[in-house]
Amino acid sequence: MKEEDVQPDNVTYIVLLNACASIAALEQGKQLHHNIIKSGLESHMIVGSALVDMYAKCGSIEHARQVFNRMIQRDVVSWSAMIAGYAQEGLGEEALALYVQMKQENIEPNNVTYVVLLNACASIAALEQGKQLHHNIIKSGFESDLNVGNALVDMYAKCGSIEHACQVFNNMHERNVVSWNAMIAGYAHQGLGKEVLTLLEQMQREGTKPNEATYVGVLKACSHSGLVDEGRHAFDSMCKDHGVVPTVDHYACMVDLLSRAGFLADAEDFINKMPIQPDAVVWMALLGAARNHGHVEIGRRAFDCVVKLQPENDSAYVLLSNIYAAAGSWDKVAKIRKKMKALGVKKAPGCSWIEVDNHVHAFVVGDVTHPQSKEIQAELERLVGLMKEAGYMPDLSFVLRDVEDEEKENVLCGHSERLAIAFGLISTPPETPIRIKKNLRICGDCHNATKIISKIVKREIIARDINRFHHFKDGFCSCGDYW
């Protein structure tokens, strides 16, 4: 087009920016932006919205915000594009803050805005703000929109309110495979394997054909429920009866299913016989199970395979360190640390979030930066005393340091999930549930401690970690200590 001296107009640029966004072509998008400025079209509202969308989808949220801030006029499309950018970067709080600003400027959200806002709530487990959005959606008449309904089911499920997810799902006038998958994934994260299998049967009876994502949810549910035979059957049925070709995600679920149940040798054999090349996720499933079951040799072999594929996978180093620490092999723990330092591999810090009064509070391990840090520490000390009276014995194998036992106990007390729980206890009314989210797997000692805390304080504590939900109540967890 340029070779024939045809000048692009605003429509051309919008189409080209959408093309860049679809393939994350950031550098070409920047070149287009330069040409748009030269053409004097940057102030065009639809072009500006397309620029925001392109930068956001290419992962350059700072550039997106710069364009957004410079826009003279902004409509619901501009605001939705910017909110979506924050949501897909995992910046849920920023997305929700922008929504507040949008309302202050009297811009009415549309169905797309609500979908991205619900995704933002889901990403940070902001249930109360999600409920407020649901109320606004009903007032706006968008509850019957299929995409909004699917996003509501997903939001409630990811925030741990499976009852609300069921209510929305059952009230939907129209459902597609995305609706069913959202509900199946919600049950799977709760470890409700039998309910997922029932839902799968219902889905097929009502004429919706399961797809790849459906079976990822089904296999995860079987894995988290210890339904090994049912998981094997689902995997076979997926291929033979429904023509779904297994992807690496399905194979990873099967490895997790077998190894989590203690069949580590079978899981390793399964990997070696896979018809496609296993990726790091597959080997990580085996490595995680080796940590849980204390199998040093299989753990070491799985680790070797992970780092061949992803040399800087910090979780792999941490898991192998955990295996060696549990076995008391501190010299090997030291060697792993040394190797991590040499390679520049840094462990991702554990982080936990809790929503109180429509504000999300974040804590990292050993955090003392919160304005109420002194009160949180005092509450933790109170809890530790009560827990020990109730028979709590810290599992020091979860501390990857060869230090005195007293210091190990202090390290465990500073884990992010305990800080979030303590803050929740001092910041919310008695008897109300406490909901937290963690970016990593909840550690075994914190799992045991939270069971005891739930009994002492007579509160339900709902924790969503990277694998699933845990509902702690009266000294027990919904996972049955199988996660």
C-alpha positions in Angstrom: 0.0 0.0 0.0 2.8 2.4 0.9 4.8 1.4 -2.2 1.8 2.6 -4.3 1.7 5.9 -2.4 -1.7 5.3 -0.8 -1.9 7.1 2.5 -3.4 5.2 5.4 -6.4 6.8 7.2 -7.8 6.3 10.7 -9.5 3.1 9.6 -6.3 1.7 8.2 -4.4 2.4 11.4 -7.1 0.9 13.6 -7.0 -2.4 11.5 -3.2 -2.4 11.6 -3.1 -1.8 15.4 -5.5 -4.6 15.9 -3.3 -6.8 13.8 -0.3 -5.9 16.0 -2.3 -6.6 19.1 -3.3 -10.1 17.8 0.3 -11.2 17.4 1.9 -9.1 20.2 4.0 -7.2 17.6 5.1 -4.4 20.0 7.9 -2.9 17.9 5.7 -2.7 14.7 3.0 -1.2 16.9 5.4 1.5 18.1 6.4 2.2 14.5 2.7 2.6 13.6 2.3 4.9 16.6 5.1 7.1 15.3 3.4 7.3 11.9 0.0 8.0 13.5 1.6 11.0 15.4 3.1 12.3 12.1 -0.3 12.0 10.4 -2.0 14.0 13.2 -4.4 11.1 14.0 -3.3 10.4 17.6 -6.1 12.6 18.9 -8.7 10.6 17.0 -10.7 8.8 19.8 -11.0 5.4 18.1 -7.4 5.4 17.0 -6.4 6.3 20.6 -8.5 3.4 21.9 -6.9 1.0 19.4 -3.4 2.2 20.5 -4.3 1.6 24.2 -5.6 -1.9 23.3 -2.5 -2.7 21.2 0.0 -1.6 23.9 -2.0 -3.4 26.6 -2.2 -6.7 24.6 1.5 -6.4 23.8 2.2 -6.3 27.6 3.4 -2.6 27.6 0.9 -1.3 30.2 3.0 1.8 30.8 2.7 2.9 27.1 -1.0 2.1 27.2 -1.6 4.3 30.2 0.5 7.2 28.6 -1.7 7.1 25.5 -4.9 6.8 27.6 -3.9 9.8 29.8 -3.2 11.9 26.7 -6.5 11.2 25.0 -8.7 14.4 24.8 -11.9 12.3 24.5 -12.5 8.9 26.0 -15.5 6.7 25.5 -16.5 3.3 27.1 -14.2 1.5 24.6 -11.2 3.5 25.7 -11.9 2.8 29.4 -12.6 -0.8 28.8 -9.4 -1.3 26.8 -7.3 0.2 29.6 -9.1 -1.7 32.3 -8.7 -4.9 30.3 -4.9 -4.2 30.0 -4.6 -4.0 33.8 -6.7 -7.1 34.3 -4.7 -9.2 31.9 -1.4 -8.1 33.6 -2.7 -9.3 36.9 -3.1 -5.8 38.2 -6.7 -6.3 39.5 -6.5 -3.4 42.0 -5.5 -0.9 39.3 -8.3 -2.1 37.1 -10.9 -1.7 39.8 -9.5 1.8 40.7 -9.8 2.8 37.1 -13.4 1.7 37.1 -14.1 4.0 40.0 -12.5 6.9 38.1 -14.6 5.9 35.0 -17.8 6.2 37.0 -16.7 9.5 38.4 -16.5 10.8 34.8 -20.0 9.5 34.1 -19.0 6.9 31.6 -21.5 4.0 31.7 -19.8 0.5 31.5 -21.0 -1.9 28.8 -21.0 -5.7 28.7 -17.3 -5.8 27.7 -16.3 -3.5 30.6 -18.1 -5.8 33.1 -16.5 -8.9 31.7 -12.9 -7.5 32.2 -13.8 -6.1 35.6 -15.1 -9.5 36.8 -11.9 -11.0 35.5 -10.0 -8.5 37.5 -11.9 -9.4 40.7 -11.3 -13.1 40.0 -7.5 -12.5 39.6 -7.2 -11.0 43.1 -10.1 -12.9 44.8 -12.0 -9.7 45.5 -15.3 -11.3 46.3 -17.1 -8.3 47.8 -16.2 -6.0 44.9 -17.3 -8.8 42.5 -20.7 -8.9 44.4 -21.1 -5.1 44.0 -20.4 -5.5 40.2 -23.0 -8.2 40.1 -25.5 -5.8 41.6 -24.6 -3.1 39.1 -24.9 -5.7 36.2 -28.4 -6.6 37.3 -29.4 -2.9 37.4 -27.8 -2.3 34.0 -29.7 -5.3 32.5 -26.5 -7.1 31.4 -27.1 -10.2 33.5 -28.7 -12.1 30.6 -25.6 -11.4 28.4 -23.9 -14.8 27.9 -20.3 -13.5 28.2 -21.2 -11.5 31.4 -22.9 -14.6 32.8 -19.9 -16.7 32.1 -17.6 -14.1 33.7 -19.8 -14.1 36.8 -19.6 -17.8 37.2 -15.9 -17.7 36.8 -15.5 -14.8 39.2 -17.6 -16.4 42.0 -15.8 -19.8 41.4 -12.3 -18.3 41.6 -13.3 -16.2 44.7 -14.3 -19.5 46.4 -18.0 -18.8 46.5 -19.1 -21.9 44.6 -22.7 -21.5 45.9 -23.0 -18.1 44.1 -21.4 -19.6 41.0 -24.0 -22.3 41.0 -26.8 -19.8 41.4 -25.7 -17.8 38.4 -25.1 -20.9 36.3 -28.5 -22.4 37.1 -30.2 -19.0 36.3 -28.6 -18.6 32.9 -31.1 -18.7 30.1 -28.4 -19.7 27.7 -25.2 -21.7 28.3 -22.4 -22.6 26.0 -19.3 -24.7 26.5 -17.5 -21.8 28.2 -20.3 -21.7 30.9 -20.0 -25.4 31.6 -16.2 -25.2 31.6 -16.2 -22.3 34.1 -18.5 -24.4 36.4 -16.4 -27.5 36.0 -13.2 -25.6 36.7 -14.8 -24.0 39.8 -15.7 -27.4 41.2 -12.3 -28.7 40.3 -10.5 -26.0 42.3 -12.7 -27.0 45.3 -11.5 -30.6 44.9 -15.1 -31.7 44.2 -14.3 -34.5 41.8 -17.6 -36.5 42.0 -19.6 -33.3 41.4 -17.5 -32.5 38.3 -18.1 -36.0 36.9 -21.9 -35.5 37.5 -21.7 -32.1 35.8 -19.9 -33.6 32.8 -22.7 -36.2 32.4 -25.3 -33.4 32.6 -23.4 -31.3 30.1 -23.5 -34.1 27.6 -27.2 -34.9 28.2 -28.0 -31.3 27.5 -26.2 -31.5 24.1 -23.1 -29.5 24.8 -20.0 -31.2 23.5 -17.0 -31.2 25.8 -13.7 -29.7 24.5 -10.1 -29.7 25.5 -10.6 -27.2 28.3 -13.5 -29.3 29.7 -11.2 -32.3 30.2 -8.4 -30.3 31.7 -11.0 -29.3 34.4 -12.3 -32.9 34.7 -8.8 -34.4 35.1 -7.7 -31.7 37.6 -10.8 -32.5 39.7 -10.0 -36.2 39.7 -6.4 -35.5 40.6 -7.4 -33.2 43.6 -10.0 -35.8 44.8 -7.8 -38.9 44.5 -10.1 -40.4 41.8 -7.4 -42.3 40.0 -9.6 -44.9 38.2 -12.2 -42.2 37.2 -9.4 -40.0 35.9 -8.0 -42.8 33.8 -11.5 -43.5 32.4 -12.0 -39.8 31.6 -8.7 -39.6 29.8 -9.5 -42.7 27.7 -13.1 -41.5 27.0 -11.9 -38.1 25.9 -9.9 -39.7 23.1 -12.1 -42.6 22.1 -15.6 -41.2 22.6 -15.3 -37.5 22.0 -12.4 -37.2 19.6 -10.5 -34.7 21.8 -6.8 -35.1 21.0 -4.8 -34.9 24.2 -2.5 -31.9 24.6 0.5 -31.6 26.9 -1.9 -30.1 29.5 -3.9 -33.3 29.6 -0.8 -35.3 30.0 0.4 -33.0 32.8 -3.0 -33.6 34.6 -2.5 -37.4 34.2 1.0 -37.2 35.7 -0.4 -35.1 38.5 -3.2 -37.6 39.1 -0.9 -40.6 39.3 2.0 -39.1 41.2 -0.3 -37.2 43.7 -1.9 -40.5 44.6 1.6 -42.0 45.3 2.1 -43.9 42.0 5.3 -42.0 41.2 6.9 -44.8 39.3 3.8 -45.2 37.2 3.7 -41.5 36.6 7.4 -41.4 35.5 6.7 -44.4 33.2 3.7 -42.6 31.8 5.9 -39.6 30.9 8.5 -41.7 29.2 5.7 -43.3 27.0 4.0 -40.0 26.0 3.6 -39.6 22.3 4.4 -35.9 22.5 7.4 -34.2 24.0 6.8 -33.5 27.7 7.2 -29.9 28.8 8.4 -28.5 32.0 4.9 -28.5 33.5 4.7 -32.2 33.1 8.0 -32.8 34.9 7.1 -30.2 37.6 4.0 -32.3 38.4 6.2 -35.2 39.1 8.7 -33.1 41.0 6.0 -31.6 43.2 4.7 -35.1 44.1 8.2 -36.3 44.8 8.4 -33.5 47.4 5.1 -34.5 48.9 6.0 -38.2 49.1 9.7 -37.6 50.0 11.0 -39.5 47.0 14.6 -38.2 46.5 15.7 -40.1 43.4 12.6 -39.5 41.3 12.6 -35.9 42.5 16.2 -35.5 41.3 15.5 -37.0 37.9 12.4 -34.8 37.5 14.4 -31.7 38.5 17.1 -32.6 35.9 14.4 -32.7 33.2 12.8 -29.4 34.2 16.0 -27.4 34.2 17.0 -28.8 30.8 13.8 -27.2 29.5 13.7 -24.2 31.8 17.2 -23.5 33.3 15.8 -20.6 35.4 12.7 -22.3 36.8 12.9 -21.1 40.4 10.2 -23.4 41.6 12.1 -26.5 40.5 15.1 -25.5 42.6 12.9 -24.7 45.6 11.2 -28.1 45.4 14.4 -30.0 45.1 15.7 -28.0 48.1 12.6 -29.0 50.0 13.2 -32.7 49.2 16.8 -32.5 50.4 15.9 -30.4 53.5 13.2 -32.9 54.5 15.8 -35.6 54.1 18.3 -33.6 56.2 20.8 -33.3 53.3 21.8 -29.8 54.2 25.0 -30.0 52.1 22.9 -30.6 49.0 20.6 -27.7 50.0 23.6 -25.5 50.1 24.8 -26.7 46.7 21.4 -25.9 45.2 21.5 -22.4 46.7 25.0 -21.8 45.4 23.9 -23.0 41.9 20.9 -20.7 42.0 23.1 -17.7 42.9 25.6 -18.6 40.1 22.8 -18.7 37.6 21.0 -15.7 38.9 17.9 -17.7 39.7 15.8 -16.0 42.4 13.0 -17.6 44.3 9.6 -15.9 43.8 8.5 -14.6 47.2 5.4 -16.1 48.6 2.6 -13.5 48.6 -0.9 -13.6 50.1 -3.8 -11.3 49.6 -6.9 -10.6 51.7 -9.8 -8.2 50.9 -11.1 -6.1 53.8 -13.6 -3.2 53.4 -13.2 -3.3 49.6 -9.5 -2.9 49.8 -7.0 -5.7 49.0 -4.1 -6.0 51.4 -1.0 -7.9 50.2 1.7 -9.6 52.4 5.0 -11.2 51.5 7.0 -13.6 53.7 8.4 -11.8 56.8 6.4 -8.6 55.9 6.7 -5.8 58.4 5.6 -3.0 56.1 1.9 -3.1 56.7 0.6 -0.1 58.8 -0.8 -2.5 61.3 2.3 -4.7 61.4 2.7 -4.5 65.2 -0.9 -5.6 65.8 -0.5 -8.4 63.3 2.6 -9.7 65.1 0.9 -9.5 68.5 -2.0 -11.5 67.1 0.4 -14.1 65.7 2.1 -14.5 69.0 -1.3 -14.9 70.7 -2.3 -17.6 68.2 1.0 -19.5 68.5 0.5 -19.8 72.3 -3.1 -21.0 71.9 -2.0 -23.4 69.0 0.7 -25.0 71.1 -1.8 -25.5 74.0 -4.0 -27.3 71.4 -1.2 -29.6 70.5 0.4 -27.8 67.5 3.9 -29.0 66.7 5.7 -27.0 63.9 6.9 -29.0 61.0 10.4 -27.6 60.7 11.1 -29.5 57.5 9.4 -26.7 55.6 12.2 -24.3 56.5 15.1 -24.4 54.0 17.7 -23.2 56.4 20.1 -25.2 58.6 19.4 -23.0 61.7 18.2 -23.4 65.3 14.7 -24.8 65.7 13.5 -21.5 67.4 14.6 -19.5 64.4 12.8 -22.0 62.1 9.6 -21.5 64.1 9.9 -17.7 63.6 10.4 -18.2 59.8 7.2 -20.3 59.6 5.3 -17.7 61.6 6.3 -15.1 59.0 4.8 -17.0 56.1 2.5 -14.7 54.0 -0.6 -16.7 54.5 -0.3 -16.5 58.3 0.2 -12.7 58.2 -2.9 -12.4 56.0 -5.0 -14.6 58.4 -3.8 -12.7 61.4 -4.7 -9.4 59.7 -8.1 -10.8 58.8 -8.7 -11.8 62.4 -8.0 -8.3 63.8 -9.8 -6.5 61.0 -13.1 -8.3 60.6 -16.1 -9.0 62.9 -16.1 -12.3 64.9 -17.6 -15.4 63.2 -17.2 -13.9 59.7 -15.3 -16.1 57.2 -11.7 -15.1 56.3 -10.7 -15.4 52.6 -7.1 -15.3 51.5 -5.3 -16.0 48.2 -1.7 -17.2 47.8 0.5 -17.1 44.7 2.2 -20.4 45.6 1.2 -23.7 47.1 0.3 -23.3 50.7 3.0 -24.9 52.8 2.3 -28.1 54.8 3.0 -26.5 58.1 0.8 -23.5 57.4 -1.9 -26.0 56.3 -1.8 -27.8 59.7 -1.6 -24.5 61.6 -4.6 -23.0 59.8 -6.7 -26.1 60.7 -5.9 -25.5 64.3 -6.5 -21.7 64.0 -9.9 -22.3 62.5 -10.9 -24.4 65.6 -9.4 -21.9 68.1 -11.0 -18.8 66.7 -14.2 -20.6 65.6 -14.0 -19.1 62.1 -14.0 -20.6 58.6 -10.8 -19.7 56.7 -11.0 -20.1 53.0 -7.6 -20.1 51.3 -7.0 -20.3 47.5 -3.5 -21.3 46.6 -2.0 -22.0 43.2 -3.5 -25.5 43.1 -7.0 -25.3 44.7 -9.2 -24.0 47.5 -9.0 -25.1 51.1 -11.9 -24.5 53.4 -10.7 -24.7 57.0 -13.4 -25.2 59.6 -13.5 -26.6 63.2 -9.9 -28.0 62.8 -10.5 -29.7 59.5 -9.8 -28.9 55.8 -12.1 -29.6 52.9 -9.1 -31.2 51.0 -8.8 -34.0 53.6 -5.1 -33.3 53.7 -4.9 -34.4 50.0 -3.7 -31.6 47.8 
